[in-house]
Amino acid sequence: MPTLDLRPYGPGDITGIRTLLLDIHDDAYADSTSEFNTRERFSWFIDHWSARPGFSCVIGYDGTEAVGYAYGAPLAAGSAWWRDVAGLSEAATREDGTRTYALSELMVTQKRRKTGAAVQIHDALLALRTEARVTLTVDSTHPKVRALYERWGYTRVGTSKPFDDSPVFDVMLRELPPPSRP
């Protein structure tokens, strides 16, 4: 796959990209029968995350075609992110609003899977971040996806089921390099 045109977006841009994010989601989850993966349900997540301080998004384009995106935001002080992840110390889960970036979503269209698009988008999003580490969740029934994240430097630190209708997720964590300064 050629190098993508990677475009960053912030909270002020959500109105212009919201439908595009939903359309890519619909393509990525076209084969899912889970109510958790419906467009209606996912729209809540877009609205929730894009309203958070520090929200950032990168959309990857091949020419004029959007092929995928990643977005997230820093975990706020006292975040509930870690509440049901057993075995982590209080020091490991203490958040101050600047320590941990939560990568909420990373998805590419079905025809762009296994092309390198996901890693390009992932890396472009994280290159913008100043936090010390990044966390994400991956459906526990998708070990190949978890293995991909492990190859990218993530470590599984536990499991979480944040919503009654959600799958059980593997919670993963990765240290980020210090931001480079000119």
PEGI-V867043 format. One record per helix or strand of 3 or more residues. SS is the DSSP state (H for helix, E for strand). FROM is the first residue (numbers start at 0). LEN is the number of residues. If there is no record, write none. Layout:
ss = (SS	SS)
from = (FROM	FROM)
len = (LEN	LEN)
This chain:
ss = (E	H	H	H	E	E	H	E	H	H	E	H	E	E)
from = (4	10	34	38	55	64	89	99	109	116	132	142	154	168)
len = (6	18	3	12	7	10	4	9	3	11	7	9	6	7)
